[in-house]
Amino acid sequence: MQNSRSSQLFQQALKSIPGGVNSPVRAFRSVGSDPLFIKSAAGPMIFDEDGNGYIDYVGSWGPMIVGHCHPKVVEAIKKAVDSGASFGAPTELEITLAEMVIAAVPSIEMVRMVSSGTEATMSAIRLSRGYTGRDNILKFSGCYHGHSDSLLVKAGSGLATFGVPDSPGVPADLAKHTLTATYNDLDSVRALVAANKGTIACVIVEPVAGNMGTVPPQEGFLEGLREICTEEGIVLIFDEVMSGFRVAYGGAQERFGITPDLTTLGKIIGGGLPVGAFGGKKEIMSQLSPAGGVYQAGTLSGNPLAMTAGIETLKLLQEPGFYEKLEEKSKFVAEGIAKAAKDAGYPLYSTRVGSMFCGFFSKEPVYNWDSAAKCDTKAFATYFRGMLEEGVYLACSQFETAFVGASHTEKDLEKTIAAAAKCFKSL
Ligand code: PMP
């Protein structure tokens, strides 16, 4: 592929934007090439500045579940912008999306909109601290919950990719309040809870981990967290920024039948525009200002264009058979890639939950951060570059998730499997 214009733009961007990108995970740094600069997208495809097209499994890191530029979403946004881009005042659209979220997600009785997943988790943490009067929080190594200070401790996603799980700039005095347990290991949670009795405000977890690659919850893990939190008066937060409306319409909590106290959302509920949300029990949510004392606010929160994109996207997800079809496609492509690796005699540990999947370059099973960290990231980088060359755009790190969308056709998926087969053979 000819990528000269992307490389030229990257050189230009490096002069005005730190690292040339506005979010570190975009930089292709760990895979040894320059990032592609994207000009447009349509359905399952993205097109770079050099005119190359790629089958896209990043989907803007999750939101584009109905495909890029879905005509209904585009039309609704165009219509909405004619009425004004932002008012900073309540609109009916906010009630519509709030009611749709409440109807969809079993545990959410009230919800507040924000503009990113980071804001959603940061606010949910503050709310649980305010509600319980406790300072400590508990998260899992390898899980990523956005970039607020309390959550940049042993974090996944870009921090895992770049090997800096704890960011400089987070005061040690604050980080000490973040306790870190091991994913899929209830004993590690019980030990921390016992050692910090009565001081933990919340447990925050990705119910399907997607920021250390895709790591499904083992049987009993989420149930166990629910039990511990109930016994200890700890607020259980499911961070469903990625899994919400992705692994089922009602998210991982619907798929696995566990009820958290608070849920954070983002990505899909904004249909590609900046949105996050957090919601849960009325008793907890009514502690938020101005109903209660816990402060949280946003100039663009509930933005009418973003609400519109979210509403239209959720409507499309409600179409009969949407998730069944998505499951079928995802199974086909994930199993096809796993088989391609096996046929080539290449060790790959494949995971999938709904339309989230991952191939770990590991002979051993991956079920938490320590096992994920053992993957052969060099081999992944070679595979990533090979797939790009074949016209398949994957997330540029072993520690991310691939997303299948409704617009991926059978032909796209077959082409992807054939590309993977070729890449595994040459590894
Ligand atoms: N939580 C999870 C589970 C996420 O995957 C992400 C983003 N990948 C976030 C929170 C942060 O969301 P945002 O990037 O919109 O701030």
Boltz pocket constraint, residues with backbone or C-beta under 6 A from the ligand:
constraints:
  - pocket:
      binder: B
      contacts: [[A, 61], [A, 115], [A, 116], [A, 117], [A, 118], [A, 119], [A, 121], [A, 144], [A, 145], [A, 146], [A, 147], [A, 157], [A, 206], [A, 210], [A, 211], [A, 239], [A, 240], [A, 241], [A, 242], [A, 266], [A, 267], [A, 275], [A, 276]]
      max_distance: 6.0
